[in-house]
Amino acid sequence: MRQVKVGLIGYGMAGQVFHAPVIAAIPGLRLAKVVERRGQTSRERYPWVEVVREAAALLEDETIDLVVVATPNSSHFELARQALLAHKHVVVDKPFTLTAAQAQELIDLARQQNKVISAFQNRRWDGDFLTVSQIVNQGCLGRLVEYESHFDRFRNYFSPERAWRETAGPGSGVLFDLGSHLIDQALLLFGLPRRVMADIRSQRDVGKADDQFELILHYDDLKVTLKAGLLVRQPGPRFALHGTEGSFVKYGVDPQEEALKRGRSPREPEWGVEPAEQWGILNTRIGGLHFQGKIETAPGCYPAYYENIYQTIRGEAGLIVKPEEARNTIRLIELAVQSNAEQRTVAFSWK
């Protein structure tokens, strides 16, 4: 089995915490080269990698098959474009691009180059979302009427290591950051909405970019609420779903991010398994019988994303996170910004 050699551009939090350890957990992938502006931090954990200072040195390497872009959001489009022109397959950390037009340009270029391109939507493999997906797809709540998804944190200070995310500028703020995940999950479950309403705010005293949002996606008979904020010290439910037969409510967050931050490897046994005290509560009617109790959370599995990338490059599987889906997420962000600026609900459109 020929390994796919991977070049990683950027070794900040995204590259160090999310991409490198998950790539290293896939037997078919080989992390070969890392772009670090200063230092050689990546070699402390992956001593075999070559560290270079500029992206050009990685893109010119003909042995690199796959380029992963894990840099500030404003650079995603140009680096992905350069990688495709260098005949590389490409993974772009979310958000895919800053505009839907940029996303479409990358889609068209990847098609011309006959290369794989995808956005890193790892949270499709959060255990809680995998569980919610089964509950929705199996109709456990009857006809679903309301879906609410929160991604709340408490950070009432300015983070120097997150400066580009928290300083006003293109692609900064929590809507592009956490919103990319929440929107992607909602679109995966329900498709494109008919209308979008958004309230986007900067609530913190130290706030320089948006740090709270609430999006309402309108479907024919379903209301989807997506919400995230950085001043939520006592979080509410991560998910709350209600239907004609019952409800599902889930507290707590997927454990994979925290495990990766602690330096754990996805190769460890019981990876992504959530403790029973965080399992969600299902209260519904099944087959004429009332059921109320905990539902075991499906194990999370971030490696599944990169395993699919490897299989797709090898021609052994179809791409799961399609660039067209990433483009749709960016379009929803654009419409949310428009809705907030105009203080009205806007119809979904591509214009």
N, C-alpha and C positions, 0 to 999 in steps of 0.2 A: 504494500500500500504506500504510494508516494504521498509524503506529507505536503500540505499546502503551506508555503512559507509566508509568514505574516509580518508586515511592517506596521508599527504603531506610531502615529504622529500625535504626540502629547502624552505626558506622564504626570498630569495633575491628578485631581481626585478621580475624574472619570476614567482615565487610563490606568491609574494605579489600583483603584478599588474595584471597578466593574469590569474593565476589558481584559487586562493582562492575566489575572488569575483564572478567569473563565476560559480564555483562549488556551491557557496552559493545561486546563483540565480536559481538553479535547485531543484524543490521540492523533487525529488526522491533521491537526494544526501545529505549526512550529513557530513560536514567537522568535523571530530572527533578528529584527532591527528595531530600535526605538529612537525616536527623535526627542531629545531633551535639550533645552536651551542652555541649561547650566547643570553641572554635576553629572553623576552616573547612578542615580538612585535605583534605576531598574535592574542594574547588574547585582545589587545586593541580594535580590530575591531570585533573579534569573541570570546567573553568572555567564551563561553562554551567549547572551544577546550582544549585539554590536550597537553601541550608542553613537549617534551622529547628531550634529547641531542643527542642520537645516533639512527641511522636507525634501529639497531637491536631491540630496544625497541618497535618500531612500527611494524616491521615484525613479532615479536613474539606474537603480540596481535591478538588473534583468532577472535575478533569481527570486525576487519578491513577487508573489502571486496575488496576495490580498493586502490592501491598505486599509487600515482602520483610522478614521479621523476622530480624535478625541480632544479637540481644541476648543477655544471660545467660539460661541455660536456664530459670530459675525464672519468667521473664516471658513465655515463648513463648505459653503458652495464652491468657493474658488479652489480649495484643496481637493475636494471631491472631483471637480472638473479636471484639474491637473492630473489626478491619479488615473482617471478614465482615459485621458489623452496619452498617458504613459502605458496604456494597455494593462491596467490592473483591475481586478475586482475590488469593490469598495463597500465598506461598512461605515456609515456616518452616525456618530452619536446623536441622540435626539437633542434639540429639534433638527430635523433633516436639513432645512434651509430656513431663510428668513421670509421668503415669499413663495407662493404657489407657482409663480412664473419661473423662479429659479429651480424649483423642484421638477417642473416639467422639462426644463432644459436638460437637467441631469438624466431624467428618464429617457429622453430622446437620444442623448449622447451615448448612454449605456447600451441602448438598442443598436446604435450604429457601430459601436465597438464590440458588440457581442459579449458584453461583460455583465456580471451580476452586480447590482447595487441595491442596498437595503439600509433602512434606518434601524438603529439599535433600540428596539422597543422591548427591552427585557422584561418589563412588568406584565406582559402578556403571560409570563410564566411565574408570576406571584401565586403562591398557593391559594390565597383568598380569592383572587380573580378566577383562577381555574375552577374553584368551587362554585362561585357565583355563576360562571358560564354554564356549568352543568345544571344548576338549579333553574336558570332561565331557559336553556335549551330543552330540558325535560318537562317544562311546564309545571313545576312543583307548586307554583303559587297561583295557578289558574291563568287568567288573562292579566298580564303585568300592566299596572297603571302608573307606577311611580318607581323610579330608580334613582338613588342618591349615592354619590361616591365622593368621599372626602380624602384629602391628603394634607393633614394639618401637622404643623410643627411649632415649637416655641423657640424663637431666636430673636430676642429683643435687643440685639447688638449687631454691629457691623462686622462682618467676617473678612479679614484681609485675604484669607486664602480663597474666598469666594468673590473677590472684588469685582471681577468683570460681570458676574451674575447680578450683583447688587448695586451697580453703578448705572445710572441712566445711559442708555445707548441701544443701538440695534441688537435685538435678540436677548436683551437682559430682562430680568424680572421673573416672577414666579409663574406667569402665564406661559411663557415659552418653556420654562423648566418643568415644573410639575404638571402644568396644564397639558403638555404634550403627551404625558402618560395617560391622564384621565380621559382626554379626548380620544386617543387611540383605542382605549378599552371600550368606550361607549360606541364608537363607530364599528368596532369589530362585532359587537353584540347586536346593534340596531340599525346600522347603515347610516346614510346621510339624513339629517333632520330637514324638516320643512322650514323652520325658522329658528333664529338664535337671539337670545337676549343675554347681555353681559353687564356686570358691574365689576369694575376693576379699580383697585385702590392702592395707595401707599399709606399704610396705617402706622408704621413705627416712627418714633422720633428720629431715628437714624436712617429712615428710608430714603433712598435715592432712586429706586425703581419700584415698580409695582410689587407688592408683597402679599396681596390678597385678591382673590377673584371669586365670583360666583357666576357660573354659566347655566342658563336654562336652555336645553335643546327641546324643541317642540316636534313631536311626531303626531300621527293621526289621533291616537288615543293613549299616548304615553308621554309622561313628563320626565325628563332626565335632568337632574341637577348635579353639576360638578363644581366642587368648591375646594379651595386650598388657601391656607393662610399661615403666617409665621408668628402670630400672636395668639396661639391656642395652647395654653398651658395644660388645660384639662380637656383632652380630645373627646369628641363624641364618637359615634359609630364610623368605622371605615366604610362600611356599606350598609344601606337600608333599602330593602326592596319590598314593595307592597303590591298585592294582586287581588283578584276576586275571590281567591280561596285562602289566602294567608300572607304571611310576612317572613322575611329573613333579615336578621340584623347581626352584624359582625363587627366586633371591636378588635383593636390591635392591628399591627402591621406585619407584613411578611418578614421573617427573620433573616433572609438572605443578605440584605444590605448590611445589617449590623455584623453578621458573621464575616463578611468580606472585609469590613473595616477593621475587624480584630485580627485579620491576617489568616483566617481559616481558608481551606481549599474546598472547592466544590466536589473534590474526589473523596472527601470524608464520608464515612457511613452516616446514614440518617440525615443527609444534607436536605435542607429545605423543609424539614418536618417541624410543625408548629406544636407548642405545648397545648394540652387539652383545655387549659383555662382560657385560651384565646379562641376556641372553636365557636362558630356562630350558632345562633338559635333559630331554628325553623319552627314556625307555628302555622300549621296549614291543615287541609283536609286531603287525604289520599285514599282513593278507592272507597269513599263514603265514611272513612274513619278519621277522627281528629287526631293529629299527631303534634306534639310539642316537645322539643328536646334539642340537644346539641347535635350538630353535623360535623363530623371530623373533617378538618381542612385538608384538602389534597396537598401532597408535598410540592413545594415550589421547585423550579428547575431552570435556573438561568442558563446552564450549559446547553439546554435544548435549542436556544437561539443559534449559538455558534455551531452546534452539530448540524443544524439545517443549512447554515451557510456553507459548511464543508461539503455536505452531500449535494447541494445545488451546484457548486463549482465543479464537482465530479460528475455531474449529470445523473445523479442517482435519486434525486427528489426535486419536487417543485418548491419554489421559494415561498416561505410562510409569510414573512413581513415584506409585503410588496411595496415598491417605491410609490406606486399610485396611491396606496393607503397612507403613506407618509405625506404625500402631497395634499390629500384630503384633510389631514390633521392641520397642516399649515393653513389651508384655506379657512378652516373653522376658526383658527386664531385670528386671521385677518378680519373675518366677519365679527368676531367678538370685539376686537379693537374698534371697528366701525360702530357697532351697537353701543359701546360705552361712550364713544365720542359724541354720537348723535342722541344718546339717551332714549333709544327706542329699540323695539324688536325688529330685526331685519330678516328678510327672506333669504334662504340659501340660494346662492347663485355663483356663477363663475366670473361675473363681470365686476 
